[in-house]
Amino acid sequence: MVPPVNGPGSTRAYRSPRREEQAAATRRRILRAAKQLFTTRGYPDTSVAEVARRAKVSVDTLYTSVGRKPQLLLAVHDMVLGSADEPIPAEQRDYVAAMRAAIGARAKLATYAEAMERLLPHTVPLAESLRVAAQTDRDCRKVWDGLNQRRADNMLRLAADLRSTGELRDDLTDDDVAHLVWMTNSPEYYQLATSGGRTSQQYADQVLDLWTRTLLT
């Protein structure tokens, strides 16, 4: 006798498309509310309770759907970085696809610099809030370290893409290339580069010049 789905002895998990869509809609509401609060008030002055209230969910639902406050900030950071309503992986972001489609190392780096000019003014304040909170909060430290490691991994993929063009200096390893780009697209570097009234365009022009002069033959 075959046990009924979701009955005693059943090994099949019951899936309801309607419940899944409701859960996805709830998650989107939470992320929209969090994005609005984090980008207008900042991390320290945004409470999880206020995000939940605006999203019209309980705090427990927020935790189950997205995670605690550091994970919530990371999700918003990735929404902004991906220009999407949901966090999306790096390989699915529009600027990554455009960079991979560009012909030649210089064109790839120019595409990436333009994306950083457009995105970093919005993501750096979020990342900086997380960095500051990580100094005293263990959960924030874990998320911050993970974000830095993820950037490093993505820069190794960028280095491999650049290497495939045949235009990188032979005396530089992919680790060398990845480290330079990782360092210069960091929130800390961006803040220094745009101090004293300098603009994000000036930052992008500077790093593009640095990358092409330092990395390419």
N, CA, C and O of each residue as an XYZ file, in Angstrom:
868
protein
N       0.851     -1.196      0.000
C       0.000      0.000      0.000
C       0.889      1.250      0.000
O       1.814      1.366      0.804
N       0.596      2.175     -0.907
C       1.371      3.403     -0.993
C       0.833      4.405      0.002
O      -0.356      4.722     -0.040
N       1.677      4.925      0.913
C       1.184      5.899      1.893
C       0.746      7.176      1.214
O       1.350      7.570      0.216
N      -0.285      7.838      1.719
C      -0.751      9.094      1.121
C       0.292     10.179      1.269
O       1.064     10.196      2.229
N       0.305     11.087      0.302
C       1.214     12.227      0.366
C       0.945     13.012      1.637
O      -0.198     13.354      1.940
N       2.011     13.295      2.379
C       1.936     14.067      3.620
C       1.259     13.294      4.750
O       0.946     13.863      5.796
N       1.035     12.003      4.537
C       0.423     11.189      5.565
C       1.466     10.431      6.347
O       2.662     10.606      6.112
N       1.037      9.584      7.283
C       1.988      8.805      8.077
C       2.855      7.932      7.184
O       2.333      7.230      6.318
N       4.151      7.961      7.375
C       5.068      7.161      6.585
C       5.438      7.757      5.251
O       6.246      7.188      4.518
N       4.852      8.912      4.920
C       5.170      9.530      3.639
C       6.572     10.112      3.667
O       6.990     10.700      4.664
N       7.313      9.940      2.544
C       8.657     10.514      2.432
C       8.665     11.707      1.495
O       9.718     12.295      1.249
N       7.503     12.071      0.970
C       7.417     13.190      0.034
C       6.966     14.448      0.769
O       5.991     14.420      1.520
N       7.680     15.548      0.549
C       7.323     16.817      1.181
C       6.197     17.463      0.375
O       6.244     17.519     -0.854
N       5.210     17.937      1.078
C       4.093     18.604      0.412
C       4.506     20.007      0.005
O       5.045     20.757      0.819
N       4.260     20.365     -1.240
C       4.585     21.701     -1.738
C       3.316     22.367     -2.228
O       2.540     21.791     -2.992
N       3.127     23.569     -1.779
C       1.971     24.345     -2.209
C       2.468     25.582     -2.949
O       3.069     26.463     -2.334
N       2.229     25.665     -4.266
C       2.655     26.864     -5.014
C       2.098     28.148     -4.420
O       2.772     29.178     -4.411
N       0.866     28.086     -3.925
C       0.274     29.294     -3.354
C       1.022     29.708     -2.090
O       1.296     30.891     -1.890
N       1.351     28.746     -1.240
C       2.095     29.085     -0.021
C       3.480     29.614     -0.357
O       3.965     30.548      0.280
N       4.114     29.017     -1.358
C       5.442     29.483     -1.758
C       5.391     30.913     -2.278
O       6.274     31.719     -1.986
N       4.358     31.222     -3.047
C       4.221     32.592     -3.559
C       3.916     33.563     -2.424
O       4.421     34.686     -2.417
N       3.097     33.140     -1.466
C       2.813     33.995     -0.311
C       4.086     34.254      0.489
O       4.319     35.371      0.952
N       4.906     33.217      0.650
C       6.165     33.387      1.383
C       7.108     34.319      0.631
O       7.791     35.141      1.241
N       7.145     34.190     -0.697
C       7.998     35.064     -1.506
C       7.513     36.505     -1.429
O       8.321     37.431     -1.347
N       6.194     36.699     -1.453
C       5.640     38.050     -1.362
C       5.944     38.668      0.001
O       6.253     39.856      0.094
N       5.857     37.861      1.054
C       6.186     38.340      2.394
C       7.647     38.757      2.465
O       7.975     39.801      3.028
N       8.523     37.942      1.893
C       9.951     38.258      1.882
C      10.210     39.561      1.134
O      11.019     40.380      1.572
N       9.532     39.755      0.013
C       9.721     40.998     -0.754
C       9.260     42.213      0.053
O       9.909     43.258      0.016
N       8.157     42.089      0.776
C       7.693     43.203      1.611
C       8.715     43.537      2.691
O       8.994     44.706      2.958
N       9.260     42.513      3.296
C      10.265     42.725      4.342
C      11.491     43.423      3.768
O      12.009     44.368      4.363
N      11.951     42.960      2.615
C      13.145     43.546      2.012
C      12.910     44.986      1.569
O      13.796     45.829      1.708
N      11.722     45.274      1.034
C      11.418     46.659      0.643
C      11.416     47.577      1.860
O      11.962     48.679      1.820
N      10.794     47.107      2.943
C      10.759     47.919      4.160
C      12.161     48.120      4.719
O      12.513     49.223      5.139
N      12.960     47.058      4.727
C      14.324     47.154      5.244
C      15.164     48.092      4.389
O      15.935     48.892      4.919
N      15.023     48.002      3.081
C      15.789     48.876      2.192
C      15.450     50.342      2.460
O      16.343     51.185      2.547
N      14.177     50.634      2.588
C      13.776     52.023      2.834
C      14.359     52.540      4.137
O      14.855     53.665      4.193
N      14.303     51.727      5.184
C      14.776     52.178      6.494
C      16.303     52.247      6.559
O      16.858     53.228      7.055
N      16.975     51.223      6.068
C      18.434     51.226      6.130
C      19.040     52.356      5.304
O      20.033     52.961      5.709
N      18.445     52.638      4.150
C      19.022     53.661      3.279
C      18.667     55.078      3.718
O      19.333     56.028      3.307
N      17.642     55.243      4.535
C      17.267     56.582      4.995
C      17.715     56.851      6.437
O      18.077     57.979      6.772
N      17.691     55.829      7.283
C      18.039     56.017      8.694
C      19.425     55.495      9.046
O      20.046     55.959     10.002
N      19.906     54.525      8.268
C      21.155     53.878      8.613
C      20.931     52.654      9.477
O      19.833     52.427      9.986
N      21.976     51.875      9.633
C      21.882     50.616     10.369
C      21.602     50.812     11.859
O      20.689     50.171     12.379
N      22.341     51.665     12.568
C      22.126     51.769     14.015
C      20.720     52.233     14.390
O      20.179     51.800     15.407
N      20.125     53.107     13.583
C      18.831     53.680     13.926
C      17.653     52.928     13.312
O      16.516     53.396     13.369
N      17.921     51.777     12.734
C      16.856     50.934     12.196
C      16.704     49.712     13.079
O      17.657     48.961     13.286
N      15.507     49.515     13.597
C      15.255     48.342     14.431
C      14.535     47.269     13.631
O      13.785     47.565     12.700
N      14.773     46.029     14.004
C      14.077     44.917     13.363
C      12.574     45.042     13.580
O      11.785     44.720     12.691
N      12.180     45.508     14.756
C      10.756     45.663     15.048
C      10.092     46.657     14.100
O       8.952     46.452     13.683
N      10.807     47.739     13.758
C      10.243     48.736     12.849
C      10.148     48.181     11.437
O       9.173     48.446     10.733
N      11.147     47.413     11.013
C      11.071     46.779      9.697
C       9.865     45.852      9.644
O       9.099     45.872      8.681
N       9.701     45.038     10.685
C       8.568     44.113     10.731
C       7.245     44.863     10.717
O       6.306     44.451     10.035
N       7.161     45.952     11.458
C       5.912     46.728     11.507
C       5.576     47.275     10.125
O       4.427     47.202      9.690
N       6.561     47.816      9.442
C       6.304     48.372      8.108
C       5.929     47.295      7.098
O       5.130     47.526      6.191
N       6.518     46.116      7.270
C       6.219     45.009      6.359
C       4.934     44.280      6.748
O       4.466     43.404      6.021
N       4.363     44.650      7.911
C       3.123     44.053      8.416
C       3.289     42.560      8.667
O       2.448     41.745      8.286
N       4.411     42.224      9.326
C       4.669     40.843      9.724
C       5.172     40.856     11.162
O       5.506     41.909     11.705
N       5.223     39.682     11.768
C       5.804     39.567     13.104
C       7.328     39.521     12.992
O       7.872     39.240     11.924
N       7.998     39.795     14.086
C       9.458     39.714     14.102
C       9.905     38.284     13.831
O      10.897     38.066     13.135
N       9.181     37.307     14.374
C       9.534     35.905     14.124
C       9.437     35.565     12.642
O      10.273     34.830     12.116
N       8.419     36.095     11.969
C       8.285     35.855     10.530
C       9.448     36.481      9.782
O       9.980     35.887      8.844
N       9.843     37.674     10.190
C      10.995     38.331      9.560
C      12.245     37.475      9.713
O      12.987     37.280      8.750
N      12.484     36.963     10.920
C      13.661     36.132     11.154
C      13.624     34.875     10.287
O      14.636     34.480      9.708
N      12.455     34.255     10.203
C      12.329     33.024      9.419
C      12.514     33.297      7.929
O      13.107     32.488      7.215
N      12.011     34.425      7.466
C      12.026     34.733      6.033
C      13.391     35.201      5.543
O      13.839     34.805      4.467
N      14.049     36.047      6.335
C      15.316     36.645      5.883
C      16.461     36.339      6.837
O      17.543     35.947      6.400
N      16.240     36.512      8.107
C      17.304     36.331      9.090
C      17.316     37.500     10.063
O      16.423     38.347     10.046
N      18.317     37.535     10.893
C      18.436     38.615     11.863
C      18.985     39.880     11.212
O      19.203     39.919     10.001
N      19.202     40.896     12.010
C      19.507     42.214     11.462
C      20.735     42.231     10.548
O      20.671     42.859      9.492
N      21.851     41.576     10.893
C      22.991     41.590      9.961
C      22.673     40.935      8.618
O      23.080     41.441      7.572
N      21.947     39.811      8.640
C      21.561     39.158      7.391
C      20.598     40.024      6.587
O      20.617     40.028      5.356
N      19.759     40.755      7.311
C      18.813     41.660      6.649
C      19.555     42.777      5.922
O      19.213     43.127      4.792
N      20.564     43.327      6.572
C      21.354     44.383      5.929
C      22.111     43.840      4.722
O      22.192     44.505      3.689
N      22.665     42.639      4.847
C      23.375     42.036      3.720
C      22.432     41.811      2.539
O      22.810     42.024      1.388
N      21.207     41.381      2.829
C      20.226     41.170      1.757
C      19.915     42.481      1.049
O      19.825     42.513     -0.179
N      19.751     43.557      1.802
C      19.491     44.870      1.204
C      20.701     45.315      0.388
O      20.548     45.829     -0.720
N      21.888     45.122      0.924
C      23.121     45.450      0.189
C      23.145     44.755     -1.165
O      23.483     45.368     -2.177
N      22.784     43.473     -1.182
C      22.819     42.707     -2.422
C      21.683     43.088     -3.366
O      21.821     42.974     -4.584
N      20.565     43.539     -2.811
C      19.489     44.072     -3.655
C      19.974     45.299     -4.416
O      19.776     45.417     -5.625
N      20.608     46.202     -3.693
C      21.099     47.436     -4.310
C      22.196     47.118     -5.321
O      22.219     47.683     -6.415
N      23.100     46.220     -4.959
C      24.201     45.863     -5.849
C      23.684     45.216     -7.126
O      24.254     45.411     -8.199
N      22.614     44.451     -7.013
C      22.054     43.792     -8.177
C      20.968     44.569     -8.880
O      20.429     44.107     -9.885
N      20.631     45.767     -8.357
C      19.566     46.590     -8.932
C      18.297     45.766     -9.115
O      17.674     45.790    -10.177
N      17.922     45.033     -8.062
C      16.788     44.114     -8.149
C      15.955     44.193     -6.876
O      16.363     44.804     -5.888
N      14.783     43.566     -6.916
C      13.898     43.521     -5.758
C      14.256     42.399     -4.798
O      13.699     42.308     -3.704
N      15.188     41.546     -5.208
C      15.663     40.428     -4.391
C      17.187     40.386     -4.492
O      17.745     40.803     -5.507
N      17.867     39.893     -3.464
C      19.310     39.661     -3.611
C      19.550     38.629     -4.701
O      18.887     37.592     -4.734
N      20.486     38.905     -5.585
C      20.784     37.949     -6.642
C      22.280     37.666     -6.666
O      23.074     38.547     -6.335
N      22.683     36.452     -7.051
C      24.107     36.107     -7.092
C      24.862     36.995     -8.069
O      24.280     37.540     -9.007
N      26.157     37.135     -7.841
C      26.976     38.032     -8.663
C      26.892     37.685    -10.135
O      26.811     38.578    -10.977
N      26.910     36.378    -10.463
C      26.946     35.988    -11.867
C      25.654     36.328    -12.613
O      25.623     36.299    -13.843
N      24.587     36.652    -11.872
C      23.320     36.995    -12.508
C      23.086     38.506    -12.612
O      22.057     38.942    -13.128
N      24.027     39.290    -12.128
C      23.861     40.738    -12.168
C      24.149     41.274    -13.564
O      25.007     40.755    -14.278
N      23.425     42.312    -13.939
C      23.530     42.846    -15.297
C      24.942     43.309    -15.625
O      25.445     43.046    -16.717
N      25.585     43.999    -14.682
C      26.903     44.549    -15.001
C      27.942     43.447    -15.143
O      28.912     43.608    -15.884
N      27.756     42.328    -14.446
C      28.684     41.204    -14.592
C      28.534     40.589    -15.977
O      29.527     40.264    -16.628
N      27.294     40.431    -16.425
C      27.068     39.908    -17.773
C      27.652     40.844    -18.826
O      28.245     40.389    -19.805
N      27.485     42.153    -18.627
C      28.021     43.128    -19.584
C      29.545     43.084    -19.604
O      30.159     43.200    -20.665
N      30.144     42.921    -18.451
C      31.602     42.868    -18.367
C      32.138     41.616    -19.070
O      33.139     41.680    -19.783
N      31.475     40.496    -18.867
C      31.922     39.268    -19.516
C      31.741     39.329    -21.029
O      32.507     38.723    -21.779
N      30.724     40.064    -21.471
C      30.465     40.158    -22.911
C      31.395     41.147    -23.603
O      31.554     41.101    -24.823
N      32.010     42.042    -22.831
C      32.895     43.050    -23.429
C      34.116     42.374    -24.056
O      34.617     41.371    -23.549
N      34.576     42.937    -25.153
C      35.712     42.364    -25.880
C      36.997     43.063    -25.450
O      37.142     44.273    -25.621
N      37.922     42.299    -24.894
C      39.216     42.849    -24.503
C      39.240     43.257    -23.039
O      38.216     43.626    -22.465
N      40.427     43.185    -22.445
C      40.581     43.475    -21.027
C      40.247     44.923    -20.688
O      39.616     45.186    -19.663
N      40.658     45.862    -21.530
C      40.388     47.269    -21.241
C      38.885     47.543    -21.228
O      38.391     48.272    -20.367
N      38.171     46.966    -22.169
C      36.721     47.159    -22.215
C      36.052     46.521    -21.003
O      35.101     47.080    -20.458
N      36.531     45.373    -20.582
C      35.974     44.714    -19.397
C      36.181     45.575    -18.148
O      35.264     45.762    -17.348
N      37.394     46.091    -17.998
C      37.687     46.930    -16.830
C      36.906     48.233    -16.871
O      36.457     48.712    -15.830
N      36.736     48.812    -18.042
C      35.954     50.048    -18.165
C      34.494     49.795    -17.803
O      33.861     50.630    -17.157
N      33.961     48.656    -18.212
C      32.584     48.297    -17.864
C      32.432     48.133    -16.358
O      31.441     48.567    -15.770
N      33.418     47.506    -15.748
C      33.366     47.304    -14.299
C      33.499     48.629    -13.549
O      32.783     48.866    -12.577
N      34.406     49.486    -13.994
C      34.579     50.785    -13.343
C      33.302     51.612    -13.426
O      32.934     52.289    -12.467
N      32.625     51.559    -14.574
C      31.372     52.307    -14.723
C      30.308     51.775    -13.768
O      29.534     52.548    -13.204
N      30.271     50.455    -13.588
C      29.308     49.874    -12.651
C      29.610     50.301    -11.218
O      28.694     50.602    -10.453
N      30.893     50.328    -10.852
C      31.261     50.757     -9.508
C      30.919     52.238     -9.281
O      30.501     52.622     -8.189
N      31.098     53.056    -10.313
C      30.724     54.474    -10.207
C      29.241     54.620     -9.882
O      28.848     55.475     -9.088
N      28.436     53.786    -10.496
C      26.984     53.871    -10.336
C      26.495     53.243     -9.031
O      25.549     53.744     -8.424
N      27.129     52.153     -8.594
C      26.596     51.372     -7.487
C      27.213     51.696     -6.123
O      26.512     51.686     -5.111
N      28.493     51.978     -6.087
C      29.155     52.156     -4.796
C      28.605     53.309     -3.962
O      28.574     53.192     -2.737
N      28.168     54.427     -4.568
C      27.577     55.459     -3.713
C      26.390     54.970     -2.887
O      26.068     55.559     -1.855
N      25.741     53.903     -3.333
C      24.569     53.374     -2.629
C      24.912     52.197     -1.725
O      24.289     52.018     -0.679
N      25.905     51.388     -2.123
C      26.230     50.215     -1.317
C      27.253     50.504     -0.220
O      27.240     49.850      0.823
N      28.129     51.464     -0.442
C      29.176     51.744      0.547
C      28.610     52.178      1.896
O      29.092     51.695      2.920
N      27.610     53.067      1.955
C      27.064     53.406      3.280
C      26.509     52.192      4.015
O      26.629     52.111      5.238
N      25.905     51.247      3.297
C      25.388     50.032      3.931
C      26.538     49.166      4.435
O      26.506     48.679      5.565
N      27.552     48.975      3.597
C      28.693     48.159      3.997
C      29.450     48.800      5.153
O      29.913     48.106      6.058
N      29.576     50.120      5.121
C      30.283     50.810      6.197
C      29.538     50.663      7.522
O      30.167     50.514      8.570
N      28.215     50.704      7.485
C      27.435     50.477      8.701
C      27.700     49.086      9.262
O      27.828     48.901     10.473
N      27.778     48.117      8.365
C      28.048     46.750      8.799
C      29.458     46.633      9.375
O      29.667     45.951     10.379
N      30.418     47.292      8.744
C      31.803     47.237      9.236
C      31.911     47.819     10.640
O      32.570     47.246     11.508
N      31.267     48.950     10.858
C      31.315     49.586     12.180
C      30.644     48.695     13.221
O      31.170     48.510     14.319
N      29.488     48.149     12.878
C      28.782     47.278     13.817
C      29.581     46.017     14.107
O      29.480     45.456     15.198
N      30.378     45.563     13.135
C      31.169     44.342     13.312
C      32.247     44.494     14.381
O      32.770     43.496     14.877
N      32.578     45.711     14.733
C      33.609     45.933     15.744
C      33.152     45.515     17.135
O      33.974     45.232     18.007
N      31.838     45.479     17.339
C      31.321     45.140     18.663
C      30.292     44.011     18.645
O      29.893     43.528     19.705
N      29.864     43.592     17.474
C      28.811     42.592     17.369
C      29.342     41.367     16.623
O      29.789     41.477     15.482
N      29.293     40.206     17.267
C      29.854     38.988     16.682
C      29.122     38.571     15.405
O      29.751     38.149     14.435
N      27.802     38.690     15.409
C      27.034     38.311     14.220
C      27.360     39.221     13.030
O      27.468     38.765     11.892
N      27.513     40.507     13.318
C      27.894     41.439     12.255
C      29.295     41.137     11.743
O      29.558     41.251     10.545
N      30.190     40.755     12.636
C      31.549     40.412     12.231
C      31.537     39.218     11.273
O      32.267     39.199     10.282
N      30.715     38.241     11.575
C      30.637     37.061     10.720
C      30.133     37.429      9.329
O      30.670     36.957      8.327
N      29.105     38.270      9.266
C      28.556     38.688      7.976
C      29.554     39.567      7.226
O      29.713     39.434      6.013
N      30.223     40.462      7.947
C      31.214     41.349      7.324
C      32.380     40.546      6.737
O      32.809     40.799      5.612
N      32.884     39.585      7.500
C      33.974     38.745      7.004
C      33.520     37.946      5.781
O      34.272     37.774      4.822
N      32.296     37.470      5.831
C      31.763     36.724      4.696
C      31.633     37.585      3.449
O      31.894     37.125      2.337
N      31.227     38.837      3.640
C      31.101     39.757      2.511
C      32.463     40.018      1.876
O      32.586     40.024      0.651
N      33.474     40.231      2.694
C      34.821     40.459      2.172
C      35.353     39.235      1.442
O      35.979     39.361      0.390
N      35.105     38.047      1.998
C      35.561     36.821      1.346
C      34.839     36.604      0.027
O      35.437     36.155     -0.951
N      33.562     36.920      0.003
C      32.795     36.779     -1.239
C      33.327     37.712     -2.318
O      33.429     37.321     -3.481
N      33.668     38.945     -1.941
C      34.261     39.871     -2.913
C      35.580     39.320     -3.443
O      35.863     39.403     -4.638
N      36.382     38.759     -2.544
C      37.670     38.206     -2.966
C      37.478     37.056     -3.956
O      38.198     36.960     -4.950
N      36.513     36.195     -3.683
C      36.242     35.083     -4.595
C      35.773     35.588     -5.959
O      36.176     35.066     -6.999
N      34.922     36.605     -5.940
C      34.434     37.166     -7.200
C      35.553     37.837     -7.991
O      35.547     37.808     -9.222
N      36.509     38.439     -7.296
C      37.618     39.073     -7.996
C      38.551     38.049     -8.631
O      39.191     38.342     -9.640
N      38.637     36.856     -8.056
C      39.398     35.794     -8.702
C      38.732     35.373    -10.015
O      39.412     35.056    -10.991
N      37.410     35.373    -10.027
C      36.700     35.066    -11.269
C      36.937     36.169    -12.307
O      37.100     35.897    -13.496
N      36.952     37.412    -11.832
C      37.248     38.527    -12.737
C      38.657     38.391    -13.299
O      38.872     38.606    -14.492
N      39.618     38.036    -12.451
C      41.000     37.879    -12.910
C      41.096     36.797    -13.981
O      41.817     36.956    -14.966
N      40.374     35.703    -13.789
C      40.389     34.632    -14.788
C      39.790     35.103    -16.106
O      40.276     34.746    -17.179
N      38.731     35.907    -16.021
C      38.109     36.447    -17.231
C      39.086     37.370    -17.961
O      39.196     37.324    -19.186
N      39.790     38.206    -17.201
C      40.787     39.092    -17.802
C      41.948     38.294    -18.387
O      42.473     38.642    -19.445
N      42.347     37.234    -17.706
C      43.452     36.407    -18.176
C      43.124     35.794    -19.534
O      44.009     35.607    -20.369
N      41.846     35.482    -19.748
C      41.457     34.830    -20.999
C      41.640     35.739    -22.215
O      41.651     35.264    -23.350
N      41.783     37.041    -21.978
C      41.975     37.971    -23.100
C      43.413     37.968    -23.606
O      43.680     38.435    -24.714
N      44.342     37.446    -22.804
C      45.749     37.463    -23.183
C      46.410     38.814    -22.986
O      47.518     39.031    -23.476
N      45.750     39.739    -22.273
C      46.266     41.100    -22.128
C      46.817     41.410    -20.745
O      47.296     42.519    -20.511
N      46.761     40.446    -19.814
C      47.335     40.680    -18.499
C      48.848     40.516    -18.535
O      49.383     39.762    -19.348
N      49.529     41.229    -17.648
C      50.975     41.072    -17.526
C      51.321     39.637    -17.121
O      50.668     39.060    -16.252
N      52.341     39.070    -17.748
C      52.722     37.695    -17.471
C      53.317     37.527    -16.075
O      53.262     36.435    -15.508
N      53.887     38.597    -15.514
C      54.535     38.477    -14.211
C      53.558     38.600    -13.054
O      53.962     38.512    -11.894
N      52.285     38.800    -13.348
C      51.269     38.885    -12.305
C      50.442     37.606    -12.279
O      50.002     37.122    -13.321
N      50.235     37.064    -11.083
C      49.351     35.917    -10.940
C      47.903     36.392    -10.864
O      47.643     37.580    -10.679
N      46.970     35.466    -11.007
C      45.562     35.826    -10.844
C      45.294     36.344     -9.437
O      44.455     37.224     -9.251
N      46.006     35.800     -8.439
C      45.858     36.305     -7.069
C      46.298     37.760     -6.975
O      45.656     38.554     -6.286
N      47.383     38.124     -7.659
C      47.855     39.509     -7.658
C      46.794     40.432     -8.252
O      46.484     41.487     -7.698
N      46.249     40.015     -9.385
C      45.235     40.822    -10.074
C      43.999     40.962     -9.203
O      43.475     42.061     -9.020
N      43.541     39.841     -8.669
C      42.327     39.856     -7.855
C      42.494     40.729     -6.617
O      41.578     41.456     -6.235
N      43.676     40.654     -5.988
C      43.889     41.428     -4.762
C      43.856     42.930     -5.036
O      43.278     43.686     -4.255
N      44.461     43.366     -6.125
C      44.463     44.796     -6.436
C      43.043     45.306     -6.678
O      42.664     46.357     -6.162
N      42.270     44.575     -7.448
C      40.907     45.031     -7.723
C      40.059     44.943     -6.456
O      39.261     45.841     -6.186
N      40.220     43.877     -5.680
C      39.500     43.718     -4.410
C      39.790     44.878     -3.469
O      38.882     45.395     -2.818
N      41.049     45.286     -3.396
C      41.438     46.381     -2.514
C      40.827     47.702     -2.971
O      40.368     48.494     -2.147
N      40.819     47.940     -4.272
C      40.402     49.247     -4.779
C      38.898     49.356     -5.028
O      38.408     50.442     -5.336
N      38.158     48.256     -4.901
C      36.699     48.389     -4.958
C      36.070     48.243     -3.573
O      34.854     48.098     -3.447
N      36.906     48.282     -2.539
C      36.425     48.146     -1.170
C      35.751     49.433     -0.703
O      36.050     50.512     -1.215
N      34.843     49.322      0.267
C      34.228     50.538      0.828
C      35.261     51.501      1.391
O      35.134     52.717      1.243
N      36.294     50.946      2.044
C      37.305     51.806      2.658
C      38.046     52.631      1.603
O      38.260     53.831      1.776
N      38.431     51.976      0.516
C      39.153     52.688     -0.548
C      38.247     53.720     -1.194
O      38.673     54.845     -1.456
N      37.004     53.348     -1.451
C      36.073     54.276     -2.101
C      35.882     55.533     -1.242
O      35.836     56.644     -1.770
N      35.772     55.358      0.064
C      35.590     56.517      0.943
C      36.800     57.445      0.897
O      36.646     58.666      0.866
N      37.987     56.880      0.891
C      39.185     57.710      0.798
C      39.269     58.405     -0.562
O      39.619     59.583     -0.642
N      38.948     57.674     -1.623
C      39.064     58.227     -2.975
C      38.060     59.337     -3.236
O      38.304     60.200     -4.079
N      36.939     59.332     -2.529
C      35.911     60.362     -2.745
C      35.893     61.398     -1.625
O      34.952     62.186     -1.525
N      36.923     61.404     -0.785
C      36.999     62.426      0.262
C      37.372     63.768     -0.358
O      37.841     63.841     -1.494
N      37.153     64.815      0.411
C      37.518     66.148     -0.066
C      36.681     66.639     -1.226
O      37.128     67.477     -2.009
N      35.461     66.120     -1.342
C      34.569     66.589     -2.391
C      34.732     65.898     -3.732
O      34.086     66.289     -4.704
N      35.583     64.875     -3.810
C      35.751     64.151     -5.068
C      34.521     63.296     -5.361
O      33.840     62.840     -4.443
N      34.247     63.088     -6.619
C      33.015     62.423     -7.032
C      33.250     60.941     -7.322
O      34.385     60.476     -7.417
N      32.135     60.215     -7.460
C      32.238     58.810     -7.817
C      32.797     58.647     -9.225
O      33.457     57.648     -9.509
N      32.550     59.596    -10.100
C      33.132     59.521    -11.444
C      34.645     59.676    -11.375
O      35.375     58.978    -12.080
N      35.116     60.584    -10.533
C      36.561     60.730    -10.369
C      37.169     59.447     -9.801
O      38.260     59.040    -10.201
N      36.463     58.816     -8.870
C      36.920     57.527     -8.349
C      37.040     56.512     -9.481
O      38.067     55.847     -9.616
N      35.986     56.392    -10.299
C      35.980     55.406    -11.378
C      37.099     55.679    -12.378
O      37.767     54.750    -12.832
N      37.303     56.941    -12.720
C      38.383     57.290    -13.649
C      39.747     56.918    -13.063
O      40.627     56.425    -13.769
N      39.902     57.161    -11.777
C      41.179     56.881    -11.122
C      41.468     55.386    -11.091
O      42.566     54.962    -11.452
N      40.492     54.577    -10.661
C      40.768     53.146    -10.555
C      40.926     52.513    -11.934
O      41.718     51.585    -12.096
N      40.183     53.001    -12.931
C      40.348     52.460    -14.281
C      41.766     52.734    -14.786
O      42.397     51.861    -15.382
N      42.257     53.935    -14.548
C      43.626     54.271    -14.949
C      44.630     53.395    -14.203
O      45.588     52.895    -14.792
N      44.403     53.214    -12.902
C      45.294     52.376    -12.090
C      45.286     50.936    -12.587
O      46.342     50.325    -12.753
N      44.097     50.397    -12.823
C      43.995     48.997    -13.260
C      44.686     48.784    -14.622
O      45.449     47.834    -14.799
N      44.408     49.668    -15.559
C      44.983     49.458    -16.897
C      46.486     49.642    -16.902
O      47.198     48.908    -17.587
N      46.981     50.616    -16.144
C      48.431     50.843    -16.097
C      49.174     49.726    -15.361
O      50.296     49.367    -15.716
N      48.518     49.183    -14.325
C      49.191     48.219    -13.440
C      49.039     46.782    -13.909
O      49.962     45.981    -13.757
N      47.892     46.447    -14.475
C      47.584     45.046    -14.748
C      47.831     44.608    -16.179
O      48.098     43.432    -16.426
N      47.749     45.529    -17.125
C      47.742     45.120    -18.522
C      49.100     45.342    -19.185
O      49.891     46.181    -18.754
N      49.348     44.577    -20.229
C      50.594     44.718    -20.970
C      50.551     46.017    -21.770
O      51.507     46.340    -22.475
